[in-house]
Amino acid sequence: MKIHPLADRIVVKVLEAEEVTKGGIVLPDTAKEKPQEAEVVAVGKGRVSDEGKVIAPEVKVGDKVLFGKYSGTEIKIDAEDYLILKEDDILAIVK
């Protein structure tokens, strides 16, 4: 990866939304909701506490995570779309 996030920032690759509903209805691009699931591709070193200690992030590269709908900053690297999130924007790790 050509980018390394700083502090408690995390770079994720957003997973595509499903194009067919459970009932078999095909959704056009305009009807799809913005996906909220992503795979972690890079993790910063962590945030610094008030005492000056580095607190490592709970997520690691390869984890699948859920994040807030309007969280993060979108970037494009080598024609791939990524999202830079703060660790606080991540809601859960999908097991």
ChimeraX commands (.cxc) that place a marker at each C-alpha (Angstrom):
marker #1 position 0.00,0.00,0.00 radius 0.5
marker #1 position 1.34,3.42,-0.93 radius 0.5
marker #1 position -0.34,5.20,1.98 radius 0.5
marker #1 position 0.23,4.86,5.70 radius 0.5
marker #1 position -2.31,6.55,8.02 radius 0.5
marker #1 position -1.17,8.66,10.97 radius 0.5
marker #1 position -2.19,8.36,14.64 radius 0.5
marker #1 position -5.60,6.67,15.08 radius 0.5
marker #1 position -6.58,6.85,11.41 radius 0.5
marker #1 position -7.49,3.72,9.43 radius 0.5
marker #1 position -7.65,3.18,5.65 radius 0.5
marker #1 position -10.44,0.88,4.48 radius 0.5
marker #1 position -11.65,-0.45,1.13 radius 0.5
marker #1 position -15.42,-0.18,1.01 radius 0.5
marker #1 position -17.18,-3.44,0.08 radius 0.5
marker #1 position -19.75,-3.22,-2.69 radius 0.5
marker #1 position -23.45,-3.14,-1.83 radius 0.5
marker #1 position -25.57,-6.06,-2.97 radius 0.5
marker #1 position -27.27,-5.56,-6.31 radius 0.5
marker #1 position -30.12,-8.01,-5.70 radius 0.5
marker #1 position -32.46,-8.01,-2.70 radius 0.5
marker #1 position -33.38,-11.16,-0.80 radius 0.5
marker #1 position -36.62,-11.25,-2.78 radius 0.5
marker #1 position -34.72,-11.29,-6.09 radius 0.5
marker #1 position -35.31,-7.67,-7.11 radius 0.5
marker #1 position -32.37,-6.14,-9.01 radius 0.5
marker #1 position -31.48,-2.66,-7.70 radius 0.5
marker #1 position -30.25,0.06,-10.06 radius 0.5
marker #1 position -27.23,2.16,-8.99 radius 0.5
marker #1 position -29.45,5.10,-8.02 radius 0.5
marker #1 position -31.49,2.99,-5.58 radius 0.5
marker #1 position -28.54,1.45,-3.75 radius 0.5
marker #1 position -27.69,2.69,-0.31 radius 0.5
marker #1 position -24.16,3.74,0.46 radius 0.5
marker #1 position -22.38,0.63,1.81 radius 0.5
marker #1 position -21.32,0.67,5.46 radius 0.5
marker #1 position -19.06,-2.37,5.48 radius 0.5
marker #1 position -15.37,-2.28,4.59 radius 0.5
marker #1 position -12.11,-4.20,4.84 radius 0.5
marker #1 position -9.19,-2.62,6.70 radius 0.5
marker #1 position -6.12,-2.21,4.45 radius 0.5
marker #1 position -3.86,0.01,6.62 radius 0.5
marker #1 position -3.79,1.07,10.28 radius 0.5
marker #1 position -2.00,3.94,12.01 radius 0.5
marker #1 position 0.12,3.49,15.15 radius 0.5
marker #1 position -2.67,4.62,17.50 radius 0.5
marker #1 position -3.67,7.65,19.52 radius 0.5
marker #1 position -1.60,9.22,22.25 radius 0.5
marker #1 position -3.13,9.32,25.74 radius 0.5
marker #1 position -2.90,12.28,28.13 radius 0.5
marker #1 position 0.04,10.54,29.82 radius 0.5
marker #1 position 1.93,10.35,26.51 radius 0.5
marker #1 position 1.47,6.61,25.95 radius 0.5
marker #1 position 0.45,5.28,22.53 radius 0.5
marker #1 position -2.81,3.32,22.62 radius 0.5
marker #1 position -2.83,0.81,19.73 radius 0.5
marker #1 position -6.01,0.53,17.61 radius 0.5
marker #1 position -8.32,-2.45,18.19 radius 0.5
marker #1 position -8.60,-3.24,14.47 radius 0.5
marker #1 position -5.93,-4.81,12.30 radius 0.5
marker #1 position -5.33,-5.19,8.57 radius 0.5
marker #1 position -7.78,-7.69,7.06 radius 0.5
marker #1 position -10.63,-7.07,9.55 radius 0.5
marker #1 position -14.09,-6.42,8.15 radius 0.5
marker #1 position -15.68,-3.45,9.91 radius 0.5
marker #1 position -18.91,-1.48,10.03 radius 0.5
marker #1 position -18.72,2.32,10.02 radius 0.5
marker #1 position -21.07,5.29,10.15 radius 0.5
marker #1 position -22.88,6.14,6.91 radius 0.5
marker #1 position -21.31,9.59,6.41 radius 0.5
marker #1 position -17.97,8.95,8.12 radius 0.5
marker #1 position -14.47,9.46,6.79 radius 0.5
marker #1 position -12.78,11.01,3.80 radius 0.5
marker #1 position -12.91,9.37,0.38 radius 0.5
marker #1 position -9.65,9.03,-1.57 radius 0.5
marker #1 position -8.62,7.35,-4.83 radius 0.5
marker #1 position -5.29,5.51,-5.21 radius 0.5
marker #1 position -4.39,3.67,-8.43 radius 0.5
marker #1 position -8.04,3.81,-9.64 radius 0.5
marker #1 position -9.23,2.15,-6.38 radius 0.5
marker #1 position -11.55,3.95,-3.95 radius 0.5
marker #1 position -10.62,4.00,-0.27 radius 0.5
marker #1 position -11.90,5.70,2.84 radius 0.5
marker #1 position -9.83,7.17,5.68 radius 0.5
marker #1 position -11.60,6.87,9.04 radius 0.5
marker #1 position -10.74,7.74,12.61 radius 0.5
marker #1 position -10.90,4.75,14.94 radius 0.5
marker #1 position -13.90,6.39,16.66 radius 0.5
marker #1 position -15.88,6.21,13.37 radius 0.5
marker #1 position -15.72,2.40,13.36 radius 0.5
marker #1 position -18.82,0.94,14.99 radius 0.5
marker #1 position -17.99,-2.79,15.04 radius 0.5
marker #1 position -15.75,-5.56,13.76 radius 0.5
marker #1 position -17.60,-8.23,11.74 radius 0.5
marker #1 position -16.56,-11.76,12.79 radius 0.5
marker link #1:1,2 radius 0.2
marker link #1:2,3 radius 0.2
marker link #1:3,4 radius 0.2
marker link #1:4,5 radius 0.2
marker link #1:5,6 radius 0.2
marker link #1:6,7 radius 0.2
marker link #1:7,8 radius 0.2
marker link #1:8,9 radius 0.2
marker link #1:9,10 radius 0.2
marker link #1:10,11 radius 0.2
marker link #1:11,12 radius 0.2
marker link #1:12,13 radius 0.2
marker link #1:13,14 radius 0.2
marker link #1:14,15 radius 0.2
marker link #1:15,16 radius 0.2
marker link #1:16,17 radius 0.2
marker link #1:17,18 radius 0.2
marker link #1:18,19 radius 0.2
marker link #1:19,20 radius 0.2
marker link #1:20,21 radius 0.2
marker link #1:21,22 radius 0.2
marker link #1:22,23 radius 0.2
marker link #1:23,24 radius 0.2
marker link #1:24,25 radius 0.2
marker link #1:25,26 radius 0.2
marker link #1:26,27 radius 0.2
marker link #1:27,28 radius 0.2
marker link #1:28,29 radius 0.2
marker link #1:29,30 radius 0.2
marker link #1:30,31 radius 0.2
marker link #1:31,32 radius 0.2
marker link #1:32,33 radius 0.2
marker link #1:33,34 radius 0.2
marker link #1:34,35 radius 0.2
marker link #1:35,36 radius 0.2
marker link #1:36,37 radius 0.2
marker link #1:37,38 radius 0.2
marker link #1:38,39 radius 0.2
marker link #1:39,40 radius 0.2
marker link #1:40,41 radius 0.2
marker link #1:41,42 radius 0.2
marker link #1:42,43 radius 0.2
marker link #1:43,44 radius 0.2
marker link #1:44,45 radius 0.2
marker link #1:45,46 radius 0.2
marker link #1:46,47 radius 0.2
marker link #1:47,48 radius 0.2
marker link #1:48,49 radius 0.2
marker link #1:49,50 radius 0.2
marker link #1:50,51 radius 0.2
marker link #1:51,52 radius 0.2
marker link #1:52,53 radius 0.2
marker link #1:53,54 radius 0.2
marker link #1:54,55 radius 0.2
marker link #1:55,56 radius 0.2
marker link #1:56,57 radius 0.2
marker link #1:57,58 radius 0.2
marker link #1:58,59 radius 0.2
marker link #1:59,60 radius 0.2
marker link #1:60,61 radius 0.2
marker link #1:61,62 radius 0.2
marker link #1:62,63 radius 0.2
marker link #1:63,64 radius 0.2
marker link #1:64,65 radius 0.2
marker link #1:65,66 radius 0.2
marker link #1:66,67 radius 0.2
marker link #1:67,68 radius 0.2
marker link #1:68,69 radius 0.2
marker link #1:69,70 radius 0.2
marker link #1:70,71 radius 0.2
marker link #1:71,72 radius 0.2
marker link #1:72,73 radius 0.2
marker link #1:73,74 radius 0.2
marker link #1:74,75 radius 0.2
marker link #1:75,76 radius 0.2
marker link #1:76,77 radius 0.2
marker link #1:77,78 radius 0.2
marker link #1:78,79 radius 0.2
marker link #1:79,80 radius 0.2
marker link #1:80,81 radius 0.2
marker link #1:81,82 radius 0.2
marker link #1:82,83 radius 0.2
marker link #1:83,84 radius 0.2
marker link #1:84,85 radius 0.2
marker link #1:85,86 radius 0.2
marker link #1:86,87 radius 0.2
marker link #1:87,88 radius 0.2
marker link #1:88,89 radius 0.2
marker link #1:89,90 radius 0.2
marker link #1:90,91 radius 0.2
marker link #1:91,92 radius 0.2
marker link #1:92,93 radius 0.2
marker link #1:93,94 radius 0.2
marker link #1:94,95 radius 0.2
view
